[in-house]
Amino acid sequence: MGRKGSIYPNPGPRANPTRGLYSGTAELINTTKHQHYLPQVEQRLNAANPGAARDRQRIYSFKLVDREQRTLQLENPKGRLISENSAIRDLFSFDVAPDNGLRANFETLFGRYEGVVKATTVRVLDRLKADGAAWANGRDFKEVDPSFHQDLKMLFTAKILNFARNPYCVEKVLNTFGVLANYEPTCPQKRAYFERILNGRRPHQQWLCQELGITDQNYVDWLKALFMLFVERDKGEGDENSILAGMMTSLFEGPQGAVGVMICTYADPVCLVSDRAFSTSVRENGKDGFDFNLTSHAFIRYVFGRLDALVPHAPSWVVQGYHRPPNELFFHHRSDDMTQLGGYNRNVIYQCAQRVYSAMKVPVIPPMD
């Protein structure tokens, strides 16, 4: 049983009482309890009423009824307020004060990436409109200019954040980034915050783990991995300002790999959003594919491949001697391609945890060819 008057069904572990929430930097300290795992900024790019005031913007929510048949049920004909949708109380709080409402969490760190999502998305889509004659015929471009390459890289970084912070992806996140939970920061100030992940007061933990179907250790390891993934490095710890930034540079600029990016745009608001924040259409050895919603009118697909897997019969000296130029990637744009939309929306539904979201009351799910 939880404490009398507690908002949580169970108090959960509390190894040490919270101390010093007022002390030191306030970077990770705030009073935010309602913590979104699908950022509001991304939901607003899929709002059913994008012209409404922020506090009135809504999105339609659909409960998965039959995964194999891709059957959905509209949960509220009026839609859900975006300000309240896809959020869990204290999901990312790793140390909660018992009496003053303060908590240590990742909201500030997440905000740094969320702040660039809308601007970068708009800039990329505007670029496609401006260069419409060049892109519309669907040609592949092997090398893009540095600014466009940087925007595509920045978008992927922000989208991976959404994946990493998603509570329905904890197991996959730990499979991908779990090794980071074995590391600890060396900076005393960051080390102090890291200690709170290990020993902080979390009255929500037992209830939350039961809701998500994960263990206490999974939850702690997830919080540790998120901290190590997104906290900025100190000077002298490397050229990149975070482990995440370093990983993205290696992925996009590594000399012996290939990157493909496709953006599909639509005149109508037909693109779905997964409660897992991503889906995939690529399941091949040596290739990794990620599909992300950009707006209700567009989605983006990234495919990363190793040269030795993409050209398995090439002589080893050819593979070892290949060095990809830093800005090389294969870019493709499709406009109102319903075949691509069908594959994307069906995968979003099939791979979601429980729900998908849409700007339309009746989602578009084109049949398979």
C-alpha positions, 0 to 999 in steps of 0.5 A, a space after each residue: 500500500 502507498 503512503 496515506 495521501 500519496 498520489 502513487 499506488 506504491 511508494 517504491 524504493 527509496 534508498 536514501 532521502 533526497 538531500 540538497 535539491 536546492 544546491 548546485 546547478 539548477 540545470 536538472 531541477 524543476 517542478 515538472 511532473 507531467 512528462 511527455 515521451 512523445 514531445 509536444 512539439 512533434 505532436 503539434 506538427 500533427 495537430 488536427 487543428 494546427 491553427 488553434 491556440 496551443 492550449 486547444 490543439 488536439 490530436 486523434 488517438 486510436 487504440 490498437 484492436 487487432 495488430 495483424 489486421 491493422 484494426 484501430 478504434 478511435 478513442 475520442 471523437 473530439 481528439 485529445 489535448 496535445 498538452 495532456 497526451 502521451 505523458 506519464 507522471 514523473 516518468 523521467 524523474 530520478 530524485 523527488 523531494 518529499 515536501 517541496 515539489 522539486 524533482 531531478 529529471 531530464 526535461 532540460 536536456 530533452 528540451 535542447 533537442 526539442 527546440 530544434 525539431 520544428 525549425 529543422 523540419 520546416 527548413 527541410 520541407 521548405 527546401 524540398 518545395 524550393 527545389 521542387 523541380 529538381 527533387 520531384 522526379 525522384 532522382 537519387 542524389 549521391 552527395 548533398 550540400 553541407 547545410 542540407 546534410 547537417 539538417 538531415 543529421 540533426 533531424 535524425 539525432 532528435 528522432 533518436 532522442 524520441 526513441 531513446 526516451 520512449 517507455 515502450 522501447 526500454 528493452 530495445 534502448 537497452 539493447 542499443 545503448 545499454 552499455 552506457 549504463 556501465 559508465 559513470 561521469 568523471 565531472 564531480 557535478 555530473 557525478 553528483 547527479 548520477 548518484 541521484 539516479 542510483 540512490 534517489 527517492 522515487 515513490 513512482 518507481 514500483 508503480 511505473 515498472 508494473 505499468 510498463 512491464 519492466 524490472 526495477 533494474 531495467 528502469 534504473 539502467 534506462 535512466 543511467 543510459 539516458 543520462 550518459 547519452 544526453 549529458 554534455 561532455 566537459 572540455 577535454 573529454 572529446 571533440 563532440 559535446 555529447 556521446 550522442 553527438 559523437 555517435 551521430 557523426 560516426 554514423 553519418 560520416 563513417 568512411 565505410 558505410 552508406 546512408 540513404 534518406 527518403 522523404 515522402 510528402 503528401 497534400 493531405 494530412 495522412 501520415 500516422 504517428 506511433 506511440 513508440 516514436 519510430 517504425 522500421 521497414 528494413 530487417 536485413 543483416 548489415 542494414 538498419 532502417 528507421 522511419 519517423 513522422 515529420 508532420 501529418 503531411 510527411 515522413 522520413 526514412 533513414 537507411 544505414 548500411 555497412 559496405 561489406 554487407 551491401 557488397 558482400 562479394 567485393 574483394 576485401 581490398 576494395 572494401 578496406 580502400 573505400 572512404 565515403 566523402 563526409 557529405 555523401 548520402 543517397 537522397 530521394 523525395 517522393 510526392 503523394 506516393 500512396 504505395 510508400 504511405 501504405 507501407 509506412 502507415 501499416 508498419 506504424 500500426 503493426 509496430 506500435 505498442 498500444 496506440 497511433 495518432 493522426 491529424 485525421 479522424 479516419 486514418 488513411 491505410 492504403 491496401 497492399 498492392 
